[in-house]
Amino acid sequence: MTDLHLVHPAPAGSVGHHHATPPVVPAEGWPAAPADWILDEAGLDQARATPLPELVRRALADLDHAAAGAVILRGVPVGTLPPTPTSPTEPTTKDHASEFALMTVATALGEPVGYAPEHGGDLIQNIVPTRTASSRQVSTSSKVELMFHTEAAFHPHRPRFLLLLCLRGDESALTTLASSHELRRVLAPEVVEILRQPRFRTAVDESYLHGRTNELGAPMAVLTDERMIFDADLMVGVDPDADEALLALSDAVERCHTAVALRQGDLLVVDNHAAIHGRSPYQPRFDGTDRWLQRTFVVSDLAPSAGDRRGRVITTQFGREPDRLIG
């Protein structure tokens, strides 16, 4: 096995995890949701035609070049909130202020989509802690660290952007981020060279399997000129040097990540090509006051997923049916 240096020495003056922090942009002058707005194609057209505040519009236009690969829009309207639901699919009595706000941003960036295995393909998903998933590597966990990952790293139609709007925050729940721009700078050249080769395979997130047997995907590169794909939990190398390069990358992520406690009205927009994300453990109370995010996925273009899509819901199936005993 090649002896790969993990990272270059830290630059003079660098301290801890204070790296590539997403800029915070005030969302003053946000357009109000129409009283009769609903989430359908006409509603998306309405959101697309709604002008965003100038500072927000410029921040989204500059996201391709953002050092952190992400931006926080602060002060986004969330409306009047009922208690936090006990599951992502539990009906709520909330108004549509947050949903309209999410769709005005999503349609400014591209095309909002859902994924059939994720909450039935809803375009907007409620992310809340649940008792049954508290220790799993899924978005509704709480007791465990949600490991760094590209959203849907295994998926041929993975989203280009991930939107997380905080309706109700928790100071102990830190959303973690690491920028591929910074990681490329600190990794040793020989590590970057290996990461640019198709020597890595990724298993499928358990939420996409629904009882089918997990399988590793085709070999891929972690880094290309345009993007980074990484999953600390599900990705493996196809040879010892590739595994060593993944360890080097994980070490760099630990050195270079930042963390933010999202608060009510914070909309975190992540460029899924340029940043990986995770979340710290936290302790929910299950009393109606727990952390509550709304999540939306955005692709740049609907055309590539046309054969695997029903409306705006991407239906790609993963894994294989379990072997059945005969006799």
Residue pairs with C-beta under 8 A, 6 or more apart in sequence:
1 240
1 241
1 244
2 190
2 241
2 244
4 188
4 190
4 191
4 194
4 241
4 244
4 245
4 248
5 188
5 190
5 191
5 248
6 187
6 188
6 191
6 247
6 248
6 251
6 252
7 186
7 187
7 188
7 191
7 248
7 251
7 252
7 255
8 185
8 186
8 187
8 188
10 186
10 255
17 255
17 256
17 257
17 258
17 259
18 258
19 178
19 179
19 182
19 255
19 256
19 257
19 258
20 67
20 68
20 69
20 177
20 178
20 179
20 181
20 182
20 256
20 258
21 68
21 258
21 260
22 66
22 68
22 70
22 71
22 72
22 177
22 258
22 260
22 268
23 59
23 66
23 68
23 71
23 72
24 71
24 72
24 74
25 55
25 56
25 59
25 71
25 72
25 73
25 74
26 55
26 74
26 75
27 53
27 55
27 56
27 73
27 74
27 75
27 76
27 265
27 267
28 53
28 55
28 75
29 53
30 52
30 53
30 56
30 75
30 76
30 77
30 101
31 50
31 51
31 52
31 104
32 77
32 97
33 77
33 79
33 95
33 96
33 97
33 99
33 100
33 101
34 46
34 100
37 43
37 46
37 96
37 99
37 100
38 96
39 96
39 99
39 103
39 123
39 124
43 100
43 103
44 103
44 107
44 112
47 100
47 103
47 104
47 106
47 107
48 104
48 107
48 108
50 104
51 57
52 60
52 104
52 105
52 108
56 73
56 105
57 108
59 71
59 73
60 71
60 105
60 108
60 109
60 269
63 70
63 71
63 109
63 161
63 269
63 271
64 271
64 274
66 271
66 274
67 179
67 181
67 182
68 177
68 179
68 258
68 275
69 177
69 179
69 180
69 181
69 270
69 271
69 273
69 274
69 275
70 177
70 179
70 268
70 269
70 270
70 271
70 274
70 275
70 277
71 268
71 269
72 260
72 262
72 266
72 267
72 268
72 269
73 105
73 266
73 267
73 269
74 265
74 266
74 267
75 265
76 98
76 101
76 165
76 265
76 266
76 267
77 97
77 98
77 101
77 265
78 97
78 98
78 101
78 165
78 166
78 167
78 264
78 265
79 94
79 95
79 96
79 97
79 98
80 94
80 95
80 97
81 94
81 167
81 168
81 292
82 92
82 93
82 94
83 288
83 289
84 128
84 168
84 288
84 289
84 290
84 291
84 292
85 91
85 92
85 126
85 128
85 292
86 128
86 130
86 286
87 128
87 130
87 140
88 119
88 125
88 126
88 127
88 128
88 130
88 140
89 119
89 120
89 126
90 126
92 126
98 165
98 167
98 294
99 124
99 294
101 165
101 267
102 124
102 163
102 165
102 267
102 294
102 296
103 112
103 123
103 124
103 296
105 163
105 267
105 269
106 112
106 161
106 163
106 296
106 298
109 160
109 161
109 269
109 298
110 160
110 161
110 298
110 299
110 300
110 301
111 298
111 299
111 300
111 301
111 302
111 312
112 123
112 296
112 297
112 298
112 312
113 123
113 157
113 159
113 297
113 298
113 299
113 302
113 305
113 309
113 312
113 313
113 314
114 120
114 121
114 122
114 123
114 125
114 297
114 312
114 313
114 314
115 121
115 152
115 155
115 208
115 297
115 313
115 314
115 316
116 310
116 313
116 314
116 315
117 207
117 208
117 209
117 210
118 125
118 207
118 208
119 125
119 126
121 310
121 312
121 313
121 314
121 315
123 296
123 312
124 294
124 295
124 296
125 294
125 295
125 296
126 292
126 293
126 294
127 139
127 140
127 164
127 292
127 293
127 294
127 295
128 140
128 290
128 291
128 292
128 293
129 140
129 141
129 142
129 282
129 284
129 286
129 290
129 291
130 140
131 286
133 140
133 141
134 141
134 142
134 143
134 144
134 284
135 141
135 143
135 144
136 144
136 206
137 144
137 146
137 147
137 205
137 206
137 233
138 205
138 206
138 207
139 146
139 295
142 173
142 281
142 282
142 283
142 284
143 281
143 283
144 281
145 278
145 279
145 280
145 281
146 278
146 279
146 280
147 231
147 232
147 233
147 278
148 176
148 178
148 230
148 231
148 232
148 250
148 253
148 257
148 276
148 277
148 278
149 230
149 231
149 232
149 233
149 234
149 276
149 277
149 278
150 158
150 228
150 229
150 230
150 231
150 272
150 276
151 158
151 159
151 162
151 270
151 272
151 277
151 297
152 158
152 159
152 205
153 202
153 229
153 230
153 231
153 234
153 235
154 202
154 203
154 204
154 205
154 208
154 217
154 231
154 234
154 318
155 208
155 314
155 316
156 308
156 316
157 299
157 304
157 305
157 308
157 309
157 314
157 316
158 229
158 272
159 272
159 297
159 298
159 299
160 271
160 272
160 273
160 298
160 299
160 300
161 269
161 270
161 271
161 272
161 297
161 298
162 269
162 270
162 272
162 277
162 295
162 296
162 297
162 298
163 267
163 268
163 269
163 270
163 295
163 296
163 297
163 298
164 175
164 262
164 267
164 268
164 270
164 293
164 294
164 295
165 266
165 267
165 268
165 293
165 294
165 295
165 296
166 262
166 263
166 264
166 265
166 266
166 267
166 268
166 291
166 292
166 293
167 264
167 292
167 293
167 294
168 264
168 289
168 290
168 291
168 292
169 261
169 262
169 263
169 264
169 266
169 291
170 261
170 282
170 284
170 290
170 291
171 261
172 261
172 280
172 282
172 283
173 261
173 262
173 279
173 280
173 282
173 291
174 259
174 260
174 261
174 279
174 280
175 259
175 260
175 261
175 262
175 268
175 277
175 278
175 279
176 257
176 258
176 259
176 277
176 278
176 279
176 280
177 257
177 258
177 259
177 260
177 270
177 275
177 276
177 277
178 253
178 256
178 257
178 258
178 275
178 276
178 277
179 256
179 274
179 275
180 223
180 227
180 228
180 273
180 274
180 275
180 276
181 274
182 256
183 228
183 249
183 252
183 253
183 256
184 192
184 223
186 252
186 255
186 256
187 195
187 248
187 249
187 252
188 248
191 245
191 248
191 249
192 223
194 241
194 242
194 245
195 221
195 222
195 223
195 245
195 249
196 221
196 222
196 223
196 224
197 221
197 242
198 219
198 220
198 221
199 219
199 221
199 237
199 238
199 239
199 241
199 242
199 245
200 219
200 220
200 221
200 222
200 235
200 236
200 237
200 238
200 242
200 246
201 216
201 217
201 218
201 219
201 220
201 235
201 236
201 238
202 216
202 217
202 220
202 229
202 231
202 234
202 235
202 236
203 214
203 215
203 216
203 217
203 234
203 235
203 236
204 214
204 215
204 217
204 234
204 318
204 319
205 234
206 214
208 318
208 319
209 318
209 319
211 322
212 317
212 318
212 319
212 320
212 321
212 322
213 319
213 320
213 321
213 322
213 323
214 319
215 318
215 319
215 320
216 236
219 238
220 229
221 229
222 228
222 229
222 230
222 235
222 245
222 246
222 249
226 273
227 273
227 274
228 273
228 274
228 276
230 249
230 276
232 250
232 253
232 278
235 246
236 243
236 246
237 243
237 244
237 245
237 246
253 276
259 280
260 266
260 268
262 268
262 293
270 277
282 291
284 290
284 291
299 305
302 309
302 312
305 314
305 316
308 314
308 315
308 316
309 315
